[in-house]
Amino acid sequence: MFSWLQRYSQSPVKKKPRGETGSTQEQAKRPGSARGSRPGKSAKSGKSGTGKGEGWECHECKGLFENEEDELLTCSSCDKHWCTKCIDMSSDVYAAVQRPDLLWFCPPCAKTVKMFLNMGVAEERNKIESMQEEVQAKLSTFEEYLGKKLSAFEKKLEEKASAVPDKINETWAAFEQKLEEKASAVPDKITETWAGIASKTLKHDTPTAPENFKNIVKSAMEEHKKNETEKENREFNLIIYRVPESVLADPESRIEEDRDFFRKLCAEAIGIHPLEVTNIIRLGKKDDSENPTPRPMKVILANKEDKQTLFRNISNLKNAEDKYRQISVTNDYTNEERKAIKEKVEEAKRKTTQEDSKNWVYRVRGPPWNLRVERVKKQTTE
C-alpha cells in the first residue's frame, strides 16, 4: 500500500529552469526547498547565461520568477512549482519548511496522498482486527481445552476422594483385628487396671485406704503440674559452666563482667549477634577460698528464639580460643530431668566399660523427654 509513496523519499531529480537549453543543469532542492538552483549568470549582464525568459513558472498563476530570493516550492509528487502567494503560505512558514528531510505536496497531489494514506491506515486497521479475531479464536479454543482437562481432573479427584473412606475403614478394621490378637495374647493377670494395682499397695484393713489413695493421686497430679510449670519457667534459661568468676567486691560490677563475658562468648566464640539478656545469676554460695571453683552462671534470655539460635551454632565452640573452649553450655534442666540424664550417663559409662571393642563408646543423646544411649565410633586424635 505504501509502495506508491516510497519514491518520494528518494533523492530529488535534477531540474531545468524554464527556457534553459544549455548543458548546464543544477540539482533541484528537496521538497520543502524554494526551487532548483538557477543556471550560471553572465559576468556582463548578471542575467542567466541563456538569455531572457529563464526562471521558474508557478503552476497556478503562471507567473515567472527569475530572482534567487523568490519564494517557490517544488511538489514532491508532480515536481511542479508553486509560489507561496498561490498556496497562501507566509514567509515564516516558508522559512520553516526549508529542510531536506521534509516532503511537501501541492494541493492537488495532497488530496491523492491523503487518500492513499487513509487507505493504508484502513488496511492496517483491518489487519489488526483480523489478528485480534484470530487471537480471540485461539483463546476460545484454549479455554475449551482447559475446561475439558479441568473437568477430567475433577472427575478423577472425586473418584479418589470417594475411595478414601473405604480405604480408611479397611485400614481401621485391620488395625482393630491386630489389636484384638495382641490383647488376647496378654495374660489375664496383667489386665488389671492401674487403680486396682495402686489399691493393692494400700492397707485394706483400715478404713482410711480410699482416702489415702485419693491423696496419692492428688499429690501426683500436683507434682506433675509443678514440674510442667518449672519447665516453662526454664525455657528462657541457659546454664554455662566453667566461666571465670569476677573477684570484684561490688555485686553489680561482677554481674556486668558476666554480661560482658557472655556478649564476647556469643560474638567471638559461637559466631552470633549478641543476645538480649534479662538477667544473669551465679548459682550457689560464693566461695571466698584462695582457689575457688567458678559457680555455674545462669543466663535468662529475653526470648526462646535467641536460645535456639545459640544452640544451632554451639558447635563453633570446638574451634574457638582456649579460654572459650573449656566452656560448657546446657539447658536449665529441672531436678527430674537432671536425675534422668544422670541415670542415662551412668548407663552409657557401664556399657562402654562392657564393650569388647575399644573403638566404640556409648553416649547419651536426645532431649530430656526422649533420652537414649547410642553406640558411636570413638574419635581418635593423631
C-alpha positions in Angstrom: 0.0 0.0 0.0 2.8 2.4 0.8 4.9 1.5 -2.2 3.3 4.4 -4.1 4.8 6.8 -1.6 8.3 5.3 -1.4 9.6 7.2 -4.4 9.0 10.5 -2.6 11.7 9.6 -0.1 14.3 9.2 -2.8 16.9 11.9 -3.7 15.3 14.6 -5.9 16.0 14.6 -9.6 17.8 17.4 -11.4 15.5 20.0 -12.9 16.0 22.6 -15.7 14.6 26.0 -15.3 12.1 27.1 -17.9 13.7 28.1 -21.2 17.1 26.6 -20.3 18.7 24.9 -23.4 22.4 24.8 -22.4 24.2 21.8 -21.0 24.4 23.4 -17.5 21.9 21.7 -15.1 21.6 22.2 -11.4 20.0 19.8 -9.0 16.6 20.9 -7.7 16.2 21.3 -4.0 14.5 18.6 -1.9 10.7 19.0 -1.2 10.2 22.0 1.0 13.0 24.0 -0.7 12.3 27.0 -2.8 13.2 25.7 -6.2 16.0 24.2 -8.2 19.3 26.1 -8.5 19.5 28.7 -11.2 21.9 28.3 -14.2 25.1 30.3 -14.1 25.0 34.0 -14.5 26.7 36.1 -17.3 29.6 38.2 -16.0 28.4 41.1 -18.2 24.7 41.5 -17.5 24.2 39.5 -14.3 21.3 37.5 -16.0 21.0 33.8 -16.8 23.6 32.6 -19.3 20.9 31.6 -21.9 19.2 34.9 -22.1 15.7 36.4 -21.4 12.9 34.3 -20.2 14.8 32.0 -17.9 13.4 31.2 -14.4 10.7 29.2 -12.7 7.0 29.3 -13.6 4.3 28.9 -10.9 1.9 26.2 -12.0 -1.1 28.1 -10.6 -0.7 31.7 -11.6 1.8 31.1 -14.5 4.0 33.8 -13.1 7.7 33.7 -14.0 10.1 34.0 -11.1 13.7 34.8 -12.1 15.3 36.1 -8.8 17.0 33.8 -6.3 15.1 35.5 -3.5 11.7 34.5 -5.0 9.7 32.1 -2.7 8.6 29.0 -4.5 8.1 25.3 -3.5 8.5 22.2 -5.6 5.9 19.4 -5.2 7.4 16.1 -4.1 4.9 14.3 -6.3 4.4 16.2 -9.6 7.6 18.3 -9.4 5.6 21.4 -10.3 6.5 24.8 -8.8 4.1 26.8 -6.7 4.6 30.3 -5.4 3.8 31.0 -1.7 1.1 33.5 -2.7 -0.9 30.9 -4.6 -0.8 28.4 -1.7 -1.4 31.2 0.9 1.9 30.5 2.8 3.6 33.1 5.0 7.3 33.8 4.8 7.7 32.4 8.3 6.2 29.1 7.3 8.2 29.1 4.1 11.4 29.5 6.1 10.4 26.7 8.4 9.9 24.1 5.6 13.4 24.7 4.2 14.5 21.3 5.5 15.9 18.5 3.3 14.1 15.8 5.3 10.5 17.2 4.7 8.0 16.3 2.0 5.7 18.9 0.6 2.8 18.2 -1.7 0.8 20.7 -3.8 -3.0 21.0 -3.1 -4.0 18.5 -6.0 -1.4 15.9 -5.0 -2.1 16.3 -1.3 -5.6 15.0 -1.8 -4.3 11.9 -3.6 -1.6 11.3 -0.9 -4.2 11.7 1.8 -6.5 9.2 0.1 -3.7 6.7 -0.1 -2.7 7.3 3.5 -6.3 6.7 4.6 -6.4 3.5 2.5 -3.2 2.4 4.2 -4.5 3.1 7.7 -7.7 1.3 6.9 -5.8 -1.7 5.6 -3.6 -1.8 8.7 -6.7 -1.5 10.9 -8.2 -4.4 9.1 -5.1 -6.4 9.6 -5.1 -5.6 13.3 -8.8 -6.5 13.6 -8.1 -9.8 11.8 -5.3 -10.6 14.1 -7.5 -9.8 17.1 -10.2 -12.2 15.8 -7.6 -14.9 15.3 -6.2 -14.5 18.8 -9.7 -14.5 20.3 -10.5 -17.7 18.4 -7.3 -19.3 19.7 -8.1 -18.2 23.2 -11.6 -19.7 23.0 -10.1 -22.9 21.8 -7.6 -23.0 24.6 -10.3 -22.2 27.2 -12.4 -25.1 25.8 -9.4 -27.4 26.0 -8.5 -26.2 29.5 -12.2 -26.7 30.6 -12.2 -30.3 29.4 -8.9 -31.0 31.2 -10.2 -29.4 34.4 -13.4 -31.4 34.3 -11.4 -34.7 33.7 -9.2 -33.8 36.7 -12.1 -33.0 39.0 -13.7 -36.3 38.0 -10.6 -38.2 38.9 -10.3 -36.3 42.1 -13.8 -37.2 43.1 -13.2 -40.8 42.3 -10.1 -40.8 44.5 -11.9 -38.9 47.3 -14.8 -41.4 47.2 -12.3 -44.3 47.6 -10.6 -42.7 50.7 -13.3 -43.6 53.3 -13.4 -47.2 52.1 -9.6 -47.4 52.4 -9.7 -45.8 55.9 -12.3 -48.3 57.0 -10.3 -51.2 55.7 -7.1 -50.0 57.4 -9.0 -49.4 60.7 -10.6 -52.8 60.6 -7.2 -54.4 60.1 -5.8 -52.4 62.9 -8.6 -53.5 65.3 -8.1 -57.1 64.3 -4.4 -56.9 65.1 -5.1 -55.1 68.4 -7.5 -57.9 69.4 -5.0 -60.5 68.6 -2.3 -58.8 70.6 -4.8 -58.3 73.5 -5.8 -61.9 73.6 -2.2 -62.9 73.9 -1.7 -60.9 77.1 -2.1 -63.0 80.3 -5.2 -62.3 82.3 -3.1 -61.5 85.4 -1.8 -58.3 83.7 -5.2 -57.0 82.6 -5.8 -55.3 85.9 -6.3 -51.5 85.9 -3.8 -49.1 87.3 -6.3 -48.2 90.0 -6.5 -51.8 91.0 -2.8 -52.2 91.3 -2.5 -49.0 93.3 -5.2 -50.0 95.7 -3.4 -53.3 96.5 -0.5 -51.2 97.8 -2.7 -49.7 100.5 -3.7 -51.3 103.7 -7.2 -52.6 103.0 -7.7 -53.5 106.7 -8.0 -49.8 107.6 -11.0 -47.6 106.8 -8.7 -44.8 105.6 -7.4 -46.7 102.5 -9.7 -45.0 100.0 -8.7 -41.6 101.4 -5.0 -42.4 101.2 -5.4 -43.4 97.6 -7.1 -40.1 96.8 -4.3 -38.2 98.4 -1.7 -40.2 96.4 -3.4 -39.3 93.1 -3.8 -35.7 94.1 -0.2 -35.4 95.2 1.0 -37.0 91.9 -1.1 -34.5 89.9 0.2 -31.6 91.8 3.8 -32.8 91.4 3.2 -33.2 87.6 1.8 -29.7 87.4 4.6 -28.3 89.4 7.2 -29.9 87.0 5.4 -28.6 83.9 5.4 -25.1 85.4 9.0 -25.3 86.3 9.9 -26.4 82.7 8.0 -23.4 81.3 9.9 -21.1 83.6 13.2 -22.5 82.5 12.6 -22.3 78.7 14.4 -19.0 78.5 17.4 -20.0 80.7 20.9 -21.2 79.9 23.4 -22.7 82.3 27.1 -22.0 81.5 29.8 -23.9 83.3 33.5 -23.0 84.0 33.1 -19.3 83.3 35.9 -17.5 85.3 34.2 -15.6 88.2 35.0 -11.9 89.0 36.9 -11.1 92.2 35.3 -7.6 92.5 33.6 -6.9 95.8 30.7 -5.0 94.3 27.9 -7.4 93.1 26.7 -5.1 90.3 30.3 -4.9 88.9 30.5 -8.7 89.0 27.2 -9.1 87.1 28.4 -6.5 84.5 31.6 -8.6 84.0 29.5 -11.7 83.5 27.3 -9.9 80.9 30.4 -8.7 79.1 31.8 -12.2 79.0 28.5 -13.6 77.6 28.5 -10.9 74.9 32.0 -11.9 73.8 31.2 -15.6 74.0 28.3 -15.1 71.5 30.3 -12.9 69.1 33.8 -14.3 69.3 33.3 -18.0 70.0 29.8 -19.0 68.8 29.7 -16.5 66.0 26.2 -15.0 66.5 25.0 -11.5 67.3 24.8 -10.6 71.0 21.6 -11.9 72.5 19.3 -9.8 74.6 19.7 -10.8 78.3 17.1 -10.3 81.0 19.3 -11.3 83.9 22.5 -13.2 84.9 22.8 -15.1 88.2 25.6 -17.1 89.7 24.2 -20.3 91.3 25.2 -21.4 94.8 27.1 -19.6 97.6 30.2 -17.6 96.7 33.4 -19.4 97.6 35.9 -17.0 99.1 38.7 -19.5 99.3 42.1 -19.0 97.6 41.4 -21.1 94.5 37.6 -21.2 94.3 35.7 -23.2 91.7 33.7 -20.9 89.5 30.0 -21.2 90.2 27.6 -22.1 87.3 26.2 -19.0 85.5 22.5 -18.9 84.7 21.6 -16.6 81.8 18.0 -15.6 81.4 17.3 -14.6 77.8 14.5 -12.3 76.5 13.0 -14.9 74.1 13.2 -18.6 73.2 14.2 -17.9 69.5 17.6 -16.5 70.7 18.2 -19.6 72.7 17.5 -21.8 69.7 19.9 -19.7 67.6 22.7 -20.2 70.2 22.3 -24.0 70.3 22.2 -24.2 66.5 25.7 -22.6 66.4 27.1 -24.1 69.7 29.4 -26.5 67.8 31.6 -23.5 66.9 33.0 -23.6 70.4 35.2 -26.5 69.3 37.2 -24.1 67.1 37.2 -21.1 69.5 40.1 -19.8 71.6 41.3 -21.8 74.5 39.5 -19.5 77.0 36.2 -20.3 75.4 36.8 -24.0 74.5 36.6 -25.1 78.2 33.1 -23.6 78.4 30.0 -25.8 78.6 26.5 -24.6 77.8 23.4 -26.5 78.6 19.7 -26.0 79.2 18.4 -25.2 82.6 17.1 -28.7 83.5 14.6 -29.5 86.3 15.6 -31.8 89.1 13.7 -34.7 87.5 15.4 -34.0 84.1 18.9 -33.9 85.7 18.1 -37.1 87.5 17.1 -38.8 84.3 20.2 -37.5 82.5 22.4 -38.8 85.3 20.9 -42.3 85.1 21.5 -42.4 81.3 25.0 -41.2 81.7 25.7 -44.0 84.2 24.2 -46.5 81.8 26.4 -45.2 79.0 29.5 -45.5 81.1 28.5 -49.0 82.1 28.0 -50.1 78.5 31.3 -48.5 77.5 33.1 -50.5 80.1 31.5 -53.7 79.0 32.2 -53.0 75.3 34.6 -55.6 73.8 35.9 -53.4 71.1 38.0 -50.4 72.1 36.9 -48.4 69.1 33.3 -47.8 70.3 31.8 -45.8 73.2 28.3 -45.1 74.4 26.9 -41.6 74.6 23.6 -40.0 75.8 21.6 -38.4 73.0 18.3 -36.6 72.7 16.3 -34.1 74.9 15.3 -34.9 78.5 11.9 -36.3 77.4 13.5 -38.6 74.8 16.9 -39.6 76.2 18.7 -42.6 74.6 22.1 -44.2 74.8 23.8 -44.7 71.5 26.9 -46.6 70.4 29.2 -44.3 68.5 32.6 -44.6 66.9 35.4 -43.4 69.2 37.2 -40.3 67.8 40.9 -40.8 67.5 43.4 -37.9 67.8 46.6 -38.1 65.7 
